[in-house]
Amino acid sequence: MSIASLRREYMGESLDEADVAAEPFIQFQRWFDEALRSELPMPNAMTLATATAGGTPSARIVLLKGIDHDGFVFYTNYLSRKGRELTENPRAALLFHWTELEREVRIEGGVELVSAGESDEYFSSRPLGSRHAAIASPQSERVENRAMLERDFAEAAAAHGDAPQRPAHWGGYRLRPLAVEFWQGRPNRLHDRLLYTLDRGRWTLSRLAP
């Protein structure tokens, strides 16, 4: 079978302006709760797209770890490639794709660091091995081999024990959205696309052609 012939028919439910919430955060929470109830694998997995100051893009999967009316929160190494790019160009896009529900959510906006207190609280909640790895791993840097990573991990575990402190190079980001699009797959590729845009502090809703 050729790649060009791969296709599926979308049979999703409708997405109507009369039925969605007035703000995208509420609508996102509705859809996220449905993804949880559907027991989808890793419903908080999202693509994070960043770019250098010169516009060279990159994308990777990260995990959503918080949402409120201020934005969407994720955590990483500040010295990683994505961290360096967010320092150069503090704008990003997020994409959630829930295949089983035939839904996507696209989010675009500016990115800022969360407070040190928020980062400390989340870091302390992580599994111990994950905390040791955050200390030991020079994320995105070239390393000689796997054995070196294992050695550095063992040294971090021995040095920091059962209560490691959050390293200064690791913590959270919050994306404050300026635009949020909800996409629902529909028959004949006439998909529903509803776009929230922030205009002078208020959210406006419009429909996009599929």
C-alpha positions as CSV (number, residue, x, y, z in Angstrom):
1,M,0.0,0.0,0.0
2,S,1.4,3.4,-1.0
3,I,1.6,6.3,1.5
4,A,-0.7,8.3,-0.8
5,S,-3.5,5.8,-0.4
6,L,-3.5,5.8,3.4
7,R,-6.7,7.5,4.5
8,R,-9.6,7.2,6.9
9,E,-13.1,8.6,7.0
10,Y,-13.8,10.9,10.0
11,M,-17.1,10.3,11.7
12,G,-16.7,12.7,14.7
13,E,-19.5,14.5,16.4
14,S,-20.1,18.1,15.5
15,L,-18.4,21.2,17.0
16,D,-20.9,24.1,17.0
17,E,-20.4,27.7,18.2
18,A,-23.6,27.5,20.3
19,D,-22.2,24.6,22.3
20,V,-18.7,25.7,23.2
21,A,-17.5,27.7,26.2
22,A,-17.0,31.4,26.1
23,E,-13.2,31.0,26.9
24,P,-10.8,28.5,25.4
25,F,-9.5,27.4,28.8
26,I,-12.9,26.1,29.8
27,Q,-13.4,24.4,26.4
28,F,-10.0,22.8,26.6
29,Q,-10.8,21.4,30.1
30,R,-14.0,19.9,28.7
31,W,-12.1,18.1,25.9
32,F,-9.3,17.1,28.2
33,D,-11.7,15.6,30.7
34,E,-13.3,13.6,27.9
35,A,-9.9,12.4,26.8
36,L,-9.2,11.2,30.4
37,R,-12.6,9.5,30.6
38,S,-11.9,7.7,27.3
39,E,-8.6,6.4,28.9
40,L,-6.5,7.6,25.9
41,P,-2.8,6.8,26.2
42,M,-1.0,9.9,27.6
43,P,-3.7,12.5,26.9
44,N,-1.4,15.2,28.2
45,A,1.2,14.6,25.5
46,M,1.6,17.6,23.2
47,T,3.9,18.7,20.5
48,L,5.9,21.8,21.4
49,A,7.1,23.9,18.5
50,T,9.8,26.5,19.0
51,A,12.1,28.5,16.7
52,T,15.4,30.3,16.9
53,A,15.6,34.1,16.7
54,G,16.3,33.5,13.0
55,G,13.2,31.5,12.5
56,T,14.6,27.9,12.3
57,P,11.8,25.7,13.7
58,S,12.0,22.5,15.8
59,A,9.4,20.4,17.5
60,R,9.2,17.6,20.1
61,I,6.7,15.9,22.4
62,V,6.5,17.2,26.0
63,L,3.9,16.7,28.7
64,L,1.3,19.2,29.9
65,K,1.7,19.5,33.7
66,G,-0.7,22.4,34.5
67,I,-3.5,24.5,33.1
68,D,-5.3,27.6,34.4
69,H,-6.6,30.9,33.1
70,D,-2.9,32.1,32.8
71,G,-1.9,29.4,30.4
72,F,-0.4,25.9,29.8
73,V,2.5,24.7,31.9
74,F,5.3,22.3,31.0
75,Y,8.8,21.6,32.5
76,T,12.2,21.0,31.0
77,N,15.9,21.7,31.1
78,Y,16.4,25.5,30.5
79,L,19.7,24.7,28.7
80,S,18.2,22.2,26.3
81,R,17.6,23.1,22.7
82,K,14.0,24.1,23.4
83,G,15.1,26.1,26.4
84,R,17.7,28.0,24.4
85,E,15.3,28.7,21.6
86,L,12.7,30.0,24.1
87,T,15.3,32.3,25.5
88,E,16.0,33.7,22.0
89,N,12.5,33.7,20.9
90,P,9.9,33.4,23.7
91,R,7.0,32.4,21.5
92,A,5.8,28.8,20.8
93,A,3.0,26.6,19.6
94,L,1.4,23.5,21.2
95,L,-0.5,20.8,19.5
96,F,-2.7,18.1,21.1
97,H,-3.8,15.3,18.8
98,W,-6.3,12.8,20.2
99,T,-6.7,10.3,17.4
100,E,-9.4,8.2,18.9
101,L,-11.6,11.2,19.5
102,E,-10.8,12.7,16.0
103,R,-9.8,15.9,17.8
104,E,-6.9,18.4,17.8
105,V,-6.2,21.5,19.8
106,R,-3.7,24.1,18.5
107,I,-2.4,26.8,20.8
108,E,-0.1,29.7,20.0
109,G,1.3,32.4,22.3
110,G,4.1,33.9,24.3
111,V,6.1,31.8,26.8
112,E,7.5,32.8,30.2
113,L,9.1,31.1,33.1
114,V,6.9,29.9,35.9
115,S,7.9,31.0,39.4
116,A,10.7,29.3,41.3
117,G,8.2,28.1,43.9
118,E,6.0,26.4,41.2
119,S,9.1,24.7,39.8
120,D,10.3,23.6,43.2
121,E,6.8,22.2,44.0
122,Y,6.6,20.2,40.8
123,F,10.2,19.0,41.0
124,S,9.7,17.6,44.4
125,S,6.6,15.6,43.2
126,R,8.5,13.8,40.5
127,P,9.8,10.2,40.9
128,L,13.2,10.1,42.6
129,G,14.9,8.7,39.5
130,S,13.5,11.5,37.3
131,R,14.9,14.1,39.7
132,H,18.3,12.5,39.6
133,A,18.2,12.4,35.8
134,A,17.3,16.1,35.7
135,I,20.4,16.8,37.7
136,A,22.7,14.5,35.7
137,S,21.6,14.9,32.1
138,P,23.1,17.7,29.9
139,Q,19.9,17.6,27.8
140,S,20.4,18.1,24.0
141,E,24.2,18.0,24.3
142,R,26.3,15.4,22.5
143,V,27.5,12.6,24.8
144,E,30.1,10.0,24.3
145,N,28.0,7.0,25.0
146,R,25.2,5.5,27.1
147,A,27.7,4.4,29.7
148,M,28.6,8.0,30.5
149,L,25.0,8.8,31.1
150,E,24.6,5.9,33.4
151,R,27.7,6.9,35.3
152,D,26.6,10.5,35.7
153,F,23.2,9.3,36.9
154,A,24.7,7.0,39.5
155,E,26.9,9.8,40.7
156,A,24.0,12.2,41.0
157,A,22.0,9.6,42.9
158,A,24.9,9.0,45.3
159,A,25.6,12.7,45.8
160,H,22.0,14.0,46.3
161,G,20.3,11.0,48.0
162,D,16.6,10.8,48.6
163,A,15.9,14.6,48.7
164,P,17.6,16.2,45.7
165,Q,17.0,19.9,45.3
166,R,15.9,21.3,42.0
167,P,18.9,22.3,39.9
168,A,18.9,25.9,38.7
169,H,18.9,24.8,35.1
170,W,15.6,23.0,35.3
171,G,12.1,24.3,35.7
172,G,8.8,25.3,34.2
173,Y,7.4,27.4,31.4
174,R,4.0,28.8,30.9
175,L,2.6,29.5,27.5
176,R,0.1,32.3,27.6
177,P,-2.2,31.8,24.6
178,L,-3.1,34.4,22.0
179,A,-5.0,31.9,19.8
180,V,-6.5,28.5,20.4
181,E,-8.1,26.4,17.7
182,F,-10.3,23.4,18.3
183,W,-10.5,20.9,15.4
184,Q,-13.1,18.1,15.2
185,G,-12.9,15.6,12.3
186,R,-16.1,15.4,10.2
187,P,-17.3,13.3,7.2
188,N,-16.1,14.3,3.7
189,R,-13.2,16.3,5.2
190,L,-15.7,19.1,6.1
191,H,-14.0,19.3,9.5
192,D,-15.2,21.7,12.2
193,R,-12.6,24.3,13.2
194,L,-13.3,26.9,15.8
195,L,-10.7,29.6,16.6
196,Y,-10.5,31.7,19.8
197,T,-8.4,34.8,19.5
198,L,-7.5,37.2,22.3
199,D,-8.3,40.8,21.4
200,R,-7.7,43.6,23.9
201,G,-8.2,41.2,26.8
202,R,-11.3,39.5,25.5
203,W,-11.7,36.2,23.6
204,T,-13.5,36.2,20.2
205,L,-14.7,33.1,18.4
206,S,-14.7,32.4,14.7
207,R,-15.1,29.5,12.4
208,L,-12.4,28.5,9.9
209,A,-12.9,26.6,6.7
210,P,-11.5,23.1,6.8
